[in-house]
Amino acid sequence: MASNHENLLAELRLTLRPGIRADADALRSLVGGILQSYGLPAPGAALDDDLADVAGWYGSRQGMFEVLEDSSGVLVGCSGAYGRSQTLCELRRLYLAYKVRHRGLGRVLLERVLAWARTHGFETIELFTAPVLKEAVQLYERYGFARQLQASAGKADACDLHFSLRLRDAGS
Ligand SMILES: CC(C)(COP(=O)(O)OP(=O)(O)OC[C@H]1O[C@@H](n2cnc3c(N)ncnc32)[C@H](O)[C@@H]1OP(=O)(O)O)[C@@H](O)C(=O)NCCC(=O)NCCS
């Protein structure tokens, strides 16, 4: 699996690396541009603004954040996750620029987050998304994420669709 991922990245001349604070502007531009293309509000400067410093934000929440760079150093993708409790983590910010879509990179980024979550012993991974993000919704359903009835109260960014995936049975 890992080598398949590496081969795909090499073929597309893309590099995956941990996100750093200096990525903030590029991440805002990537994520904001994609959200606006779906008619959704761009991420604002909220108190829990993860994009301002992904290394600090995710690092202080037992999390991970990766960015995908093209051969000129332009950010073309990202994904992150953090622990909400000892057993539950949340996937956030899975985004790919249009020019690198439909090549399996969404699967690569998602599988890396799932592998990270399993390695760190989380039992469940959840995420909040918007119904209009149809490609992502299909991707999550393909991987077995189930829609939760519980609404995502307090989500200010129209991400009112709640999904979760059991990573292992409780007690196993
Ligand atoms: C979701 C996203 C990351 C998928 O990236 P991708 O590299 O194009 O996806 P892949 O090529 O790895 O395809 C994986 C799966 O995604 C889904 N998918 C991808 N493109 C799709 C499309 N045009 N329509 C429907 N489903 C699609 C499919 O389930 C696909 O699996 P399949 O090929 O077996 O049908 C990408 O579309 C994206 O960045 N979307 C906008 C941002 C977003 O919605 N992020 C989620 C925020 S919660």
The ligand as a MOL file (V3000), in Angstrom:
LIG
                    3D

  0  0  0     0  0            999 V3000
M  V30 BEGIN CTAB
M  V30 COUNTS 48 50 0 0 0
M  V30 BEGIN ATOM
M  V30 1 C -12.8730 14.6510 -2.2160 0
M  V30 2 C -11.5790 14.7850 -3.0040 0
M  V30 3 C -10.4270 14.9880 -2.0260 0
M  V30 4 C -11.3690 13.4810 -3.7950 0
M  V30 5 O -10.1300 13.5870 -4.4370 0
M  V30 6 P -9.7360 12.7710 -5.7660 0
M  V30 7 O -8.2610 12.6710 -5.8210 0
M  V30 8 O -10.4130 13.3640 -6.9420 0
M  V30 9 O -10.3530 11.3460 -5.4530 0
M  V30 10 P -9.8320 9.9320 -5.9890 0
M  V30 11 O -9.3780 10.0590 -7.4020 0
M  V30 12 O -8.8920 9.3650 -5.0000 0
M  V30 13 O -11.2020 9.1250 -5.9600 0
M  V30 14 C -11.6250 8.5190 -4.7530 0
M  V30 15 C -13.1310 8.5100 -4.6700 0
M  V30 16 O -13.6350 9.8370 -4.5240 0
M  V30 17 C -14.9490 9.8700 -5.0790 0
M  V30 18 N -14.9490 10.8040 -6.2000 0
M  V30 19 C -13.8850 11.3950 -6.7730 0
M  V30 20 N -14.2940 12.1890 -7.7820 0
M  V30 21 C -15.6300 12.0860 -7.8400 0
M  V30 22 C -16.6410 12.6670 -8.6610 0
M  V30 23 N -16.3520 13.5330 -9.6420 0
M  V30 24 N -17.9240 12.3540 -8.4050 0
M  V30 25 C -18.2580 11.4970 -7.4220 0
M  V30 26 N -17.3360 10.8960 -6.6200 0
M  V30 27 C -16.0580 11.2000 -6.8320 0
M  V30 28 C -15.2460 8.4870 -5.5730 0
M  V30 29 O -15.8350 7.7440 -4.5360 0
M  V30 30 C -13.8590 7.9520 -5.8530 0
M  V30 31 O -13.8020 6.5600 -5.8250 0
M  V30 32 P -14.0540 5.7060 -7.1770 0
M  V30 33 O -13.0140 6.1690 -8.1340 0
M  V30 34 O -13.8960 4.3110 -6.7300 0
M  V30 35 O -15.4310 6.0570 -7.6410 0
M  V30 36 C -11.6380 15.9580 -4.0090 0
M  V30 37 O -12.7380 15.7660 -4.8700 0
M  V30 38 C -11.7510 17.3170 -3.3490 0
M  V30 39 O -10.7560 17.9180 -2.9820 0
M  V30 40 N -12.9900 17.8220 -3.2350 0
M  V30 41 C -13.2370 19.1750 -2.7330 0
M  V30 42 C -12.8620 19.3200 -1.2790 0
M  V30 43 C -13.7530 18.5360 -0.3730 0
M  V30 44 O -14.9240 18.3150 -0.6300 0
M  V30 45 N -13.1580 18.1450 0.7580 0
M  V30 46 C -13.8570 17.4660 1.8090 0
M  V30 47 C -14.0790 18.4030 2.9390 0
M  V30 48 S -14.8890 17.5760 4.2900 0
M  V30 END ATOM
M  V30 BEGIN BOND
M  V30 1 1 1 2
M  V30 2 1 2 3
M  V30 3 1 2 4
M  V30 4 1 2 36
M  V30 5 1 4 5
M  V30 6 1 5 6
M  V30 7 2 6 7
M  V30 8 1 6 8
M  V30 9 1 6 9
M  V30 10 1 9 10
M  V30 11 2 10 11
M  V30 12 1 10 12
M  V30 13 1 10 13
M  V30 14 1 13 14
M  V30 15 1 14 15
M  V30 16 1 15 16
M  V30 17 1 15 30
M  V30 18 1 16 17
M  V30 19 1 17 18
M  V30 20 1 17 28
M  V30 21 1 18 19
M  V30 22 1 18 27
M  V30 23 2 19 20
M  V30 24 1 20 21
M  V30 25 1 21 22
M  V30 26 2 21 27
M  V30 27 1 22 23
M  V30 28 2 22 24
M  V30 29 1 24 25
M  V30 30 2 25 26
M  V30 31 1 26 27
M  V30 32 1 28 29
M  V30 33 1 28 30
M  V30 34 1 30 31
M  V30 35 1 31 32
M  V30 36 2 32 33
M  V30 37 1 32 34
M  V30 38 1 32 35
M  V30 39 1 36 37
M  V30 40 1 36 38
M  V30 41 2 38 39
M  V30 42 1 38 40
M  V30 43 1 40 41
M  V30 44 1 41 42
M  V30 45 1 42 43
M  V30 46 2 43 44
M  V30 47 1 43 45
M  V30 48 1 45 46
M  V30 49 1 46 47
M  V30 50 1 47 48
M  V30 END BOND
M  V30 END CTAB
M  END
